[in-house]
Amino acid sequence: MSVSFLYSVTKTVNIDARYKSNRTKFINHRRKELANVEAKLLNVSGQIRVGLFVRAPLAPGEELFFDNGYNVPGWV
């Protein structure tokens, strides 16, 4: 099965959660202006980590969306 869960950290660095991840890999992608979660890069003991933070209070059961920076022309 060929599945990937890509997150673009920089123009040359991507994280593929297929190989090492947690349940956050299932947060859906949505354009930045429509996302309710935003990603921030954090330096933790010299290692770059991606933290996900809500942009506004969430309702119980509300679906999470963030802009993972992954864009494939022609995909909707």
BELHU-V704970 format. One line per field, one symbol per residue. psi: psi as a letter, one per 40 degrees, with the letter a starting at -180 (. if undefined). burial: + if it has 16 or more other ideal C-beta (glycine too) atoms within 10 Angstrom, else -. A space follows every 50 residues. Layout:
BEGIN
psi: ???
burial: ???
END
This chain:
BEGIN
psi: hgiigihhdadehihheddhaaeeeehiiiideeieiiihhihhfeihih ihhidiiiihehihhiheehhhhei.
burial: ----+-+-------+-+-------+-+-++----+++-+----------- --------------++++--------
END
